[in-house]
Amino acid sequence: MARQYDTGLWSRALILVASAVAVVALLLWIVWGLPRLPSIGVPVREIEFDVDTAPAITLSDAEREFLEWHGPITIAVDPDWEPYEWFDDDGAFRGIAADLIEVIFGRLGLEYRVVRTQSWAESLDRSRRGTVDLLAFLNRTPAREEWLTFTDPYFVDPSVLISHEGRDYIADLARLSGLSMALPIGTSTEEELRRRYPNIRIIVVDTEEEAIRMVADRAADLTLRSLTVAAYVIRTQGLFNLKIAGQLPEFANEFRMGVRADRPELRDILNRGIATITPQETQRIINRYVSIQTGTVADYALFLRVSAGFVAIVAIGLFWHLRLRRLHAKLQAREADLTRLSRQLESDIAVQKRLEEQLTRHAEHLRLIIDSVPAYIYAKDQDGRFLLVNRALADRWGVGPDEAVGTTDDDYGATGEQARAYRDADRAVIEAGQPLFIAEEAFTRQDGTTGWFQTTKVPYRDPTSGRPAVLGISLDITERKRTEQLIRRMAQHDGLTGLANRALFSEFLAHAMAAADRNSTRLAVLFIDLDGFKPVNDTHGHRVGDLVLQEVANRIRAALRASDSAGRLGGDEFVALVPDLGDSADIDDVLKVAQKIAASIRAPIFVDGVTATVSASIGIALYPDHGTDEETLLQMADAAMYAAKHLGRDGIEVFRPESS
């Protein structure tokens, strides 16, 4: 009897332990396994344009006359390009481009009308046919320059490669083959990618969203989109199986307005409005569209099903408890099951170890990726302490990436004001929960020089501490800015002499005439034509001729006053501008300048082993005495120059009506 009592007690104990384990397992399943369903909320758009407080833009009489003649500006857009530009359900023009255009046109006081089209292809067709004045938001390409003239860029957005999360980082797209890339039809990106990367198969689709969706569905390997569009579509459509797999710096988007080629006056007016847009205003507009918020809701139907299952299991446990005496014969089988479970547990531990090793390899892979990116990548906590630094930034400081963890900007030479500014910007990103895009900021490059960087900061939560933090990426755009400056100078100066070309001299003259009107002063235009240059060029060749023209340009520049300007119109024709003249007595000052120029040109020129002798005939026209616009002044100065030539060359003549 005693043996039977002990066996029953042992059986009851096993059943109670098993029931307890089942209850605990079910509770853990309910607490940790209850699914979370995502919900996405899009912030309400709040437009705050401070047009009245923006810098005043005063249009010239010519500009106002042009706008009165022209009437309201007609604009065509891409009707379905979120978040840049689209029409909402009520037919209103929305997006980042819409808000920027509202600011620009508001500050210029321009009236405009957006022409609604059914597609981007229709908008391009209307622009080619000249039925609209401008396209609102596009990149400049050689093909489009055949019928458009472009404003300065008013929104710059880097382009990134988007792939499925399983693909490795792409450092050089030219070395890959057999990959497909989905792109919207009719974009400048498509044209340039086909030319630069013939190894990539291009799949043309109708919209940005369709291109990204094809990558998410593995119908295409890649797509190349702007960072703003990629972040917007991935987050709003919940495509979290995608990632940024690389960047093509040469495809950075510099969005401009494309104006009819026969409306350069409109382009110049719009550029004045674009110049007033600040990076802070651009960032506020971006934040209205790119930021979204996420939350979770519980699936209570599943909870009820789990609870019903739990009740059923408890009922089964009670049933087995009533049959306790009949289970004694099965104890040995239970013990065998325990042995099997023990072995399974050992196998699970081995699997867990392999998973941890795989996670370690993934972490090392991620570190390799961020250390290979040619940009500064870092993460900071709320107090400005670095949580992560990539190799490029650590090398700039002369430390290892791990050594930089826990330090602050103060430890690497930042001034107190700079460190406070960095911390304030980081906290603003964390508190607002929205990304910050800084188009340009001065920063130290890896070689120790100061350069220009484009920075993006996004909020995230540190996985180690669970506290809010900020992730930053800074791209070096110094070489791009230098190239832009060089191109701008080449477009405004004569390639041979370095003097202002006709376009830049026209700007100088326009500013000088405006200043003369404000200050009730006068100015003089000198038209300088070389005498005897053709024989030098014919005798000694074009190389000597070019050297002579360069020396003449240097002598003209040296003969002028600090406030004067010079330019080359072409061939052996030069011009000079002498501003800030008072009454007629100041004409003597102009004559002295002209005489100094003539004397310096008259002196022998020694170049390339040759002695060349030339002189100059100089004509002078006064503003406003002889003309009130550029064309008239140059004509009068040219007429006076020819009068000097007729009087024997190497002379100076002030315009007289009979000289025309």
C-alpha positions in Angstrom: 0.0 0.0 0.0 2.8 2.3 0.9 4.3 1.8 -2.6 1.0 2.6 -4.3 0.7 5.8 -2.2 4.1 7.0 -3.2 3.5 6.2 -6.8 0.3 8.2 -6.9 1.9 11.1 -5.1 4.7 11.1 -7.6 2.3 11.0 -10.5 0.2 13.9 -9.1 3.4 16.0 -8.6 4.5 15.4 -12.3 1.0 16.4 -13.5 1.0 19.6 -11.4 4.5 20.5 -12.6 3.5 19.9 -16.2 0.3 22.0 -15.8 2.3 24.8 -14.2 4.8 24.8 -17.1 2.0 24.8 -19.6 0.3 27.8 -17.9 3.6 29.7 -17.8 4.3 28.9 -21.4 0.8 30.1 -22.4 1.2 33.3 -20.5 4.6 34.0 -22.1 3.0 33.3 -25.5 0.2 35.7 -24.9 2.4 38.5 -23.6 5.2 38.2 -26.1 3.5 36.5 -29.0 0.5 38.8 -29.3 0.8 40.4 -32.8 1.1 44.1 -33.3 -0.6 45.6 -36.2 1.0 48.7 -37.7 -0.9 51.9 -38.2 0.5 54.9 -40.0 -0.5 58.5 -39.4 0.5 61.3 -41.8 0.9 64.8 -40.3 -1.5 67.5 -41.3 0.1 69.9 -43.7 0.7 73.3 -42.2 1.9 76.0 -44.6 3.6 79.0 -43.0 5.0 81.3 -45.6 6.6 84.5 -44.3 6.5 86.2 -47.6 5.9 89.7 -46.1 8.9 89.4 -43.8 11.3 88.0 -46.5 14.0 90.2 -48.1 12.3 92.8 -50.4 12.9 92.2 -54.1 12.8 95.4 -56.1 12.2 94.8 -59.8 13.7 97.1 -62.4 11.6 99.2 -64.7 12.5 96.8 -67.6 11.5 93.8 -65.5 8.2 95.3 -64.5 7.5 96.3 -68.1 8.2 92.7 -69.2 5.9 91.2 -66.6 3.1 93.7 -67.4 3.5 92.7 -71.1 3.6 89.0 -70.4 0.7 88.6 -67.9 0.3 85.6 -65.5 2.9 82.9 -65.7 1.7 79.5 -66.8 3.3 76.5 -65.2 3.2 72.7 -66.0 4.1 70.1 -63.4 4.3 66.3 -62.9 0.8 65.6 -61.7 1.8 62.4 -59.8 5.3 62.8 -58.2 4.9 62.7 -54.5 6.3 64.2 -52.3 7.7 66.7 -54.8 4.6 67.8 -56.8 1.1 66.4 -57.4 -2.6 67.3 -57.5 -4.7 66.2 -54.6 -8.3 65.0 -54.8 -9.6 68.6 -54.8 -7.3 69.5 -57.8 -5.0 71.6 -55.6 -1.3 71.7 -56.5 0.6 70.2 -53.6 4.2 69.1 -52.6 7.6 70.4 -51.9 7.9 72.1 -55.3 4.5 73.7 -54.8 5.4 75.3 -51.5 8.8 76.5 -52.8 7.2 78.1 -55.9 4.6 79.8 -53.7 7.4 81.4 -51.7 9.4 82.4 -54.7 6.5 83.9 -56.7 5.1 85.5 -53.6 8.3 87.4 -52.9 8.5 88.5 -56.5 4.9 89.5 -56.5 4.2 87.4 -59.6 0.9 86.0 -60.7 0.9 82.4 -61.9 -1.5 79.6 -63.0 -0.8 75.9 -62.8 -1.9 74.1 -66.0 -3.2 70.6 -65.0 -2.1 67.8 -67.2 -2.7 64.0 -67.1 1.0 63.0 -67.1 4.5 64.2 -67.0 4.9 63.3 -70.7 2.0 65.6 -71.5 3.6 68.4 -69.5 6.9 67.9 -71.4 5.0 68.0 -74.7 3.2 71.3 -73.8 6.6 72.8 -72.8 8.1 71.8 -76.2 5.2 73.3 -78.1 5.5 76.6 -76.0 1.9 76.5 -74.6 3.2 77.0 -71.1 5.9 79.3 -69.8 7.8 77.0 -67.6 8.2 73.5 -66.1 8.2 73.7 -62.3 10.6 71.1 -61.0 13.2 69.2 -63.1 16.9 68.5 -63.8 18.8 70.2 -66.5 19.9 68.0 -69.4 21.4 68.7 -72.9 18.3 67.4 -74.5 16.0 69.7 -72.5 18.3 72.7 -73.2 17.2 72.5 -76.8 13.9 74.3 -75.9 14.4 75.4 -72.3 16.6 77.8 -70.3 17.1 76.9 -66.7 17.1 78.8 -63.5 19.6 78.3 -60.7 18.8 75.1 -58.7 16.4 75.7 -55.8 16.3 72.2 -54.3 19.3 69.7 -54.2 18.6 66.1 -53.4 21.2 63.2 -53.5 20.4 60.0 -55.5 20.7 56.6 -53.8 20.4 53.0 -55.0 17.5 51.1 -53.5 17.6 47.3 -53.3 16.0 44.4 -51.4 17.4 44.1 -47.9 19.4 40.9 -48.8 21.7 42.6 -51.3 25.3 43.7 -50.3 26.5 47.3 -50.5 27.2 48.5 -54.0 30.5 50.4 -54.1 30.9 50.6 -57.9 27.9 50.1 -60.2 30.1 49.8 -63.3 31.6 46.6 -62.1 28.3 44.8 -61.9 26.5 43.0 -64.8 23.3 41.2 -65.3 21.3 43.5 -62.9 18.1 45.2 -63.7 17.0 48.7 -62.7 13.5 50.0 -62.7 13.1 53.8 -63.6 10.2 56.1 -64.3 9.8 57.0 -68.0 11.1 60.3 -69.4 13.5 61.3 -66.6 16.9 62.8 -67.0 18.2 60.0 -64.8 17.2 57.4 -67.4 19.0 59.1 -70.2 22.3 59.5 -68.3 22.2 56.0 -66.7 21.8 54.3 -70.2 24.9 56.3 -71.3 27.1 55.7 -68.2 26.1 52.1 -67.3 25.4 50.0 -70.4 26.0 46.9 -68.3 22.7 47.6 -66.4 19.3 46.6 -67.9 16.8 49.4 -67.6 13.1 48.6 -67.0 10.9 51.6 -67.8 7.7 52.1 -65.7 5.1 54.8 -65.3 5.7 56.1 -61.8 8.2 56.5 -59.0 6.1 54.3 -56.7 5.9 51.5 -59.3 9.7 51.5 -59.7 10.2 51.1 -55.9 7.4 48.5 -55.7 9.1 46.4 -58.4 12.3 46.2 -56.2 10.2 45.3 -53.1 8.5 42.5 -55.1 11.9 41.4 -56.5 10.7 42.1 -60.1 13.8 44.4 -60.4 17.2 44.3 -58.6 17.6 48.1 -58.2 16.1 51.5 -58.6 17.8 54.9 -58.4 15.8 57.5 -56.7 16.3 60.7 -54.8 16.8 60.3 -51.0 13.6 62.3 -50.3 11.4 60.2 -52.6 12.9 57.0 -51.4 12.3 57.8 -47.7 8.8 59.0 -48.5 7.6 56.0 -50.5 9.3 53.4 -48.3 7.9 54.8 -45.1 4.4 55.7 -46.3 3.9 52.3 -48.1 5.6 50.3 -45.3 8.2 48.8 -47.7 10.6 48.0 -44.9 12.2 45.0 -46.7 14.1 47.6 -48.8 17.4 49.4 -48.0 19.8 52.0 -49.3 22.5 49.9 -51.1 24.7 52.6 -52.4 25.0 56.2 -53.8 25.8 57.7 -57.2 27.1 61.2 -56.3 27.2 62.2 -60.0 23.4 61.8 -60.2 22.6 64.3 -57.4 19.4 66.0 -58.4 19.7 69.8 -58.8 16.0 70.7 -59.4 15.4 73.9 -61.3 12.6 75.7 -63.2 12.8 75.1 -67.0 11.8 78.4 -68.7 10.9 78.8 -72.4 14.2 79.5 -74.2 12.8 82.7 -75.6 12.0 84.1 -72.1 15.5 84.7 -70.5 14.1 87.8 -68.8 11.7 85.6 -66.9 14.5 83.2 -65.9 16.6 86.1 -64.5 13.6 87.4 -62.5 13.0 84.0 -61.0 16.6 83.6 -60.1 16.3 86.7 -57.9 13.5 85.0 -56.0 15.4 81.7 -55.7 18.3 83.5 -54.2 16.2 84.5 -51.2 15.3 80.9 -50.2 17.3 79.9 -47.1 18.3 76.3 -46.1 16.0 76.6 -43.0 13.0 77.4 -45.1 13.7 74.5 -47.5 14.1 72.1 -44.5 10.8 73.2 -43.0 9.0 72.5 -46.3 10.7 69.1 -46.6 9.6 68.1 -43.1 5.9 68.7 -43.9 5.9 65.8 -46.4 8.6 63.3 -45.5 7.9 62.8 -41.8 5.4 60.1 -40.7 4.5 58.6 -37.3 3.9 54.9 -36.4 2.0 53.2 -33.7 0.7 49.8 -32.7 -2.7 48.2 -31.9 -3.3 44.8 -30.4 -5.2 41.9 -32.1 -7.7 41.2 -29.4 -9.5 38.5 -31.5 -6.3 36.4 -31.4 -6.1 37.0 -27.6 -9.7 35.6 -27.2 -8.7 32.6 -29.3 -5.6 32.0 -27.3 -7.6 32.3 -24.1 -10.2 29.8 -25.3 -7.3 27.4 -26.1 -5.9 27.9 -22.6 -9.3 27.0 -21.0 -9.4 23.9 -23.2 -5.9 22.8 -22.0 -6.9 23.3 -18.4 -10.0 21.1 -19.0 -7.8 18.4 -20.5 -5.4 18.7 -17.5 -8.3 18.1 -15.1 -9.4 15.1 -17.2 -6.0 13.6 -16.9 -5.8 14.3 -13.2 -9.0 12.2 -12.7 -7.3 9.4 -14.6 -4.1 9.7 -12.5 -4.0 6.1 -11.3 -4.1 4.8 -14.9 -1.1 6.9 -15.9 1.3 5.1 -13.6 2.1 2.6 -16.3 3.2 5.4 -18.6 5.8 7.0 -16.3 8.7 5.3 -18.0 7.5 6.6 -21.4 7.3 10.1 -19.9 10.9 9.8 -18.6 11.9 8.8 -22.2 10.2 12.0 -23.4 12.1 14.0 -20.9 15.4 12.6 -22.2 14.3 13.4 -25.7 13.4 17.0 -24.7 16.8 17.3 -23.0 18.6 16.3 -26.2 16.3 18.7 -28.1 17.3 21.5 -25.7 21.0 20.8 -26.4 20.3 21.0 -30.1 18.4 24.3 -29.6 21.4 25.7 -27.7 23.7 24.8 -30.6 21.3 26.5 -33.0 21.2 29.6 -30.7 25.0 29.7 -30.8 25.1 29.5 -34.6 22.5 32.3 -34.7 24.7 34.5 -32.4 27.7 33.8 -34.6 25.6 34.8 -37.7 24.6 38.0 -35.9 28.2 38.7 -35.2 29.1 38.3 -38.9 26.2 40.6 -39.8 27.5 43.2 -37.4 31.0 43.0 -38.9 29.5 43.2 -42.4 27.6 46.4 -41.4 30.7 47.9 -39.9 32.6 47.1 -43.2 29.8 48.8 -45.2 29.8 52.1 -43.1 33.6 52.1 -43.1 33.6 51.8 -46.9 31.1 54.7 -47.6 33.0 57.9 -48.7 31.2 60.0 -46.2 31.2 60.9 -42.5 28.7 58.6 -40.7 28.0 59.0 -36.9 25.4 58.6 -34.2 25.0 60.7 -31.0 22.9 60.5 -27.9 20.9 63.4 -26.4 24.0 64.8 -24.6 26.1 65.0 -27.8 28.2 61.9 -27.0 29.2 59.7 -30.0 27.6 56.3 -30.0 29.1 55.3 -33.4 31.7 56.7 -35.8 32.8 55.3 -39.1 36.4 55.0 -40.3 36.4 58.1 -42.5 35.4 60.4 -39.6 37.7 58.6 -37.1 40.6 59.0 -39.5 39.9 62.7 -39.7 40.4 63.0 -36.0 43.3 60.6 -35.9 41.7 58.0 -33.6 40.1 54.6 -34.0 36.3 54.2 -34.4 36.0 52.5 -31.0 38.1 55.2 -29.3 35.7 57.9 -30.5 32.7 56.3 -28.7 31.8 58.3 -25.6 33.6 61.5 -26.8 32.0 64.8 -27.9 32.7 67.4 -30.5 34.6 69.4 -27.8 37.2 66.7 -27.8 38.1 67.3 -31.4 38.7 71.1 -31.5 35.2 72.4 -31.9 34.7 75.9 -30.4 32.1 76.3 -27.7 29.8 78.0 -30.1 30.1 75.3 -32.7 29.6 72.5 -30.1 26.5 74.2 -28.8 25.1 74.6 -32.3 25.7 70.9 -33.1 24.0 69.8 -29.8 21.0 72.2 -30.4 20.5 70.8 -34.0 20.7 67.2 -32.8 18.2 67.8 -29.9 15.8 69.5 -32.3 15.9 66.4 -34.6 15.3 64.1 -31.6 12.5 66.2 -30.1 10.7 66.8 -33.4 11.1 63.2 -34.5 11.8 64.5 -38.0 14.9 64.4 -40.3 17.0 67.5 -40.9 18.5 68.2 -44.3 21.4 70.7 -44.4 22.2 71.5 -48.1 25.6 73.2 -47.3 27.8 73.6 -44.3 31.5 74.2 -43.7 33.4 71.3 -42.2 36.9 70.0 -42.0 37.9 67.5 -44.7 40.2 64.5 -44.2 43.2 66.4 -45.5 42.7 69.1 -42.9 41.3 71.8 -45.2 37.9 73.3 -44.8 35.3 72.1 -47.3 31.6 72.1 -48.0 29.4 69.2 -46.9 25.8 68.2 -47.3 24.4 66.7 -44.1 21.3 64.6 -43.3 20.3 63.9 -39.7 17.5 61.5 -38.8 16.1 60.5 -35.4 16.3 56.9 -34.1 16.4 54.9 -30.9 19.7 53.5 -29.6 19.2 49.7 -29.5 21.6 49.3 -26.6 20.1 51.9 -24.2 16.6 52.3 -25.8 17.1 56.1 -25.5 16.4 58.6 -28.4 19.5 59.4 -30.5 20.4 60.9 -33.9 22.1 59.4 -36.9 24.0 61.7 -39.2 25.6 61.4 -42.7 27.8 64.2 -44.1 28.8 64.1 -47.9 31.8 66.1 -49.1 30.5 68.4 -52.0 33.6 70.6 -52.1 34.7 69.5 -55.6 31.2 70.0 -56.9 31.0 73.6 -55.6 34.5 74.3 -57.1 33.3 73.0 -60.5 30.2 75.1 -60.3 32.3 78.2 -59.5 34.7 77.5 -62.3 31.9 77.0 -64.8 30.3 80.3 -63.6 33.6 82.2 -64.2 34.1 80.6 -67.6 30.6 81.7 -68.6 31.3 85.3 -67.6 34.9 86.0 -68.7 36.8 86.0 -72.0 38.8 82.8 -72.3 41.9 84.4 -73.8 42.4 87.6 -71.8 40.5 87.0 -68.6 38.5 90.2 -69.0 34.8 90.4 -68.6 32.9 89.1 -71.7 30.0 90.9 -73.3 27.4 89.4 -70.9 29.3 90.3 -67.7 30.3 93.8 -69.0 26.5 94.3 -69.6 25.8 93.5 -66.0 28.6 96.0 -64.9 27.1 98.7 -67.1 23.5 98.0 -65.9 24.6 98.3 -62.2 26.6 101.5 -63.0 23.7 103.1 -64.8 21.3 102.3 -61.9 23.9 103.8 -59.4 24.2 106.9 -61.6 20.4 107.3 -61.5 20.3 107.0 -57.7 23.2 109.3 -57.1 22.5 111.8 -59.9 26.0 111.2 -61.4 27.3 110.3 -64.8 29.5 107.6 -66.4 31.5 107.0 -69.5 31.9 104.1 -71.9 35.2 103.8 -73.8 35.2 101.8 -77.1 38.8 100.7 -77.8 39.8 99.3 -81.2 43.5 98.3 -82.0 45.3 99.9 -84.9 47.8 97.8 -86.8 46.9 94.5 -85.1 46.0 92.7 -88.4 49.5 93.0 -89.9 51.0 91.6 -86.6 48.6 88.7 -86.7 49.1 88.0 -90.4 52.9 88.3 -90.2 53.7 86.4 -87.0 50.8 84.1 -86.7 47.9 83.6 -84.3 50.0 82.6 -81.4 51.8 85.9 -81.3 48.5 87.6 -82.0 47.0 86.0 -79.0 49.9 87.0 -76.8 49.7 90.6 -78.0 45.9 90.7 -77.1 46.7 89.3 -73.7 49.4 92.0 -73.1 47.0 94.7 -74.4 44.3 93.5 -71.9 46.9 93.6 -69.0 47.8 97.2 -70.0 44.2 98.3 -70.2 43.5 96.8 -66.8 46.6 98.5 -65.3 45.6 101.9 -66.7 42.1 101.9 -65.2 41.2 103.2 -61.7 40.1 100.8 -59.0 36.4 101.6 -59.6 36.6 101.1 -63.4 35.9 97.9 -65.4 37.1 96.5 -68.7 35.9 93.8 -71.1 36.6 92.3 -74.5 33.9 92.2 -77.1 35.8 90.0 -79.5 38.7 90.2 -82.0 40.8 93.3 -81.2 37.8 95.3 -79.7 37.8 96.2 -76.0 35.5 98.3 -73.8 36.1 100.2 -70.5 33.6 101.6 -68.0 34.4 104.7 -66.0 31.7 105.4 -63.4 31.0 108.1 -60.7 31.5 111.2 -62.9 30.1 114.5 -61.7 29.7 117.6 -63.9 31.4 118.4 -67.2 34.7 119.1 -65.4 35.0 115.3 -64.8 35.3 114.7 -68.5 38.9 115.6 -68.1 39.2 112.6 -65.8 37.8 110.4 -68.5 40.2 111.8 -71.1 43.1 111.2 -68.7 42.1 107.6 -68.4 41.8 107.2 -72.2 45.1 108.9 -72.7 46.8 106.6 -70.2 45.3 103.6 -72.0 46.4 104.8 -75.4 49.9 105.5 -74.2 50.3 102.1 -72.6 49.1 100.3 -75.8 51.4 102.5 -78.0 54.5 101.2 -76.2 56.3 98.3 -78.0 55.2 94.8 -77.0 57.8 92.1 -76.7 56.3 88.6 -76.9 57.8 85.2 -78.0 60.9 86.8 -79.4 59.0 89.3 -81.5 58.6 93.1 -81.1 55.1 94.2 -82.0 53.8 97.7 -82.3 50.1 98.6 -82.2 48.0 101.6 -81.2 44.4 102.3 -80.3 41.6 104.4 -81.5 39.3 105.3 -78.6 35.7 106.5 -78.7 33.9 107.9 -75.6 30.2 108.1 -74.9 28.6 109.6 -71.7 25.6 108.5 -69.8 23.0 109.9 -69.8 24.2 112.6 -72.2 24.6 110.4 -75.3 22.3 107.5 -74.4 20.2 106.0 -71.6 20.6 102.3 -72.4 23.5 99.9 -73.1 22.9 99.5 -76.8 22.8 103.2 -77.5 25.9 104.0 -75.4 28.0 101.3 -77.2 26.8 102.6 -80.6 27.7 106.1 -79.7 31.1 105.1 -78.3 31.7 103.0 -81.5 30.8 105.9 -83.7 33.2 108.2 -81.8 35.9 105.5 -82.2 35.4 105.4 -86.0 35.7 109.2 -86.0 39.1 108.9 -84.3 40.2 106.4 -87.0 39.1 108.7 -89.8 41.2 111.5 -88.2 44.3 109.5 -88.5 44.1 106.6 -86.0 45.8 106.4 -82.6 43.4 109.1 -81.3 40.7 109.8 -78.8 37.3 111.3 -79.6 34.2 112.1 -77.5 30.9 111.4 -79.3 29.4 114.3 -81.2 26.2 114.0 -83.1 28.0 114.7 -86.4 30.3 111.7 -85.7 27.3 109.3 -86.1 
